[in-house]
């Protein structure tokens, strides 16, 4: 499943939301949503356009994107834990970001 946010003036893709099944847990889905920094105001609407059937969905955010956290929270996700200095944010691996796990249950 996926949806994209397209800027009509240019045709550029400025946001995306994708979801699918978890490879190990058949009753759980994985979700990711991202927008260009200037387009996070549309993130909640973008995520809402994505059909998320089932009872349990997981997502991850990093500490450099509070806008993503706000979109996940607005969609009913709850922060469930995290890990410090877990993901490199650049190709040179000069800075590691903290990550936060999110879950939505119905």
N, C-alpha and C positions, 0 to 999 in steps of 0.2 A: 504494500500500500504506500502511496506517496502523493504528495501535493507540492506544488511549487507556487511561489509568489513572483509574479512577473511585473516589472515596471512597464506600463503601457507605452510611455514615451519612447523608450529605447528597446524594449523587448528583452532586457536583461533579467536574468533570474536573480532575485534579491532575497529569497528565502526558500527553505525547503523543510518539509516534515515527512519522515519516513517511519514505517512501522512494519514489524513482521514477527513471526514466531521465534521463541527462544529455542536454540538448538538442543537443549537438554531437558527443559521443563515444558512439556506440551501444553500446560494450562497457563503459561506465562508469555506475554509479548514484550518485545523490546521496541523502544521508541527513541527517535532523535529529532530535534527541531533546531534549526539555525536560521538566523536572518543577518543580513548585512547590518552593521551597527546603526545605520540611519533608518532601518525599517523594522526594528523590533516592536514598534507600536502596532504592527499588523500580525505579530507572532501569535497572539491569542486566537485571532480569527483564522489564521492559517492552520493552527493545531485543531481547532474546532471543526474544520472542514474535513479532517481525516477521521474516517470511521474506525473506532477502536472497540471491536467486539470482545467479549470475554470479560473475565473478572479481575485479572491481574496484569498490570503493565509496569515495566521498569524503565528508567531513564537515568542519565548521568549529566551533571553539569560541572563546570570547572569554576574556580574562584575568580576568573577574569571576566565572567559574563553574568552579572546579576540580573540582566534583562531576561535571560533564559530561565533563571530561577523563578522570576515573576510569572512568566508564561506557564511554566509547569505547575506552579501553585494555583494559578487561575483555572487550570484544567483539572484540578482536584488531586494533584500529586502531592505527596508529603515527603519531606526529607527524612531519610532513614538511616543515614550514616555517612561516613566519608573516609578518605585516606589522604594523609599529608604528602606533599611532594611526589605525586604519583605519575603525572603525565608531562612529558616535555612539550613546551609550547612553541618551540622553534627547531629548525633542522639541526642547529648546532648544539642542541640540548643544554643551552646556557641557563635556562630557568625552568624549574619544574612547578607545575600547578597543583594545588590541592583539588581533589574531586569530591563531589557529593552525590550519593545515590538517592534516587527518588522512586517512590512506588505509589501506584493508584490501585485501590481495590474497590470493588462494588459490592 
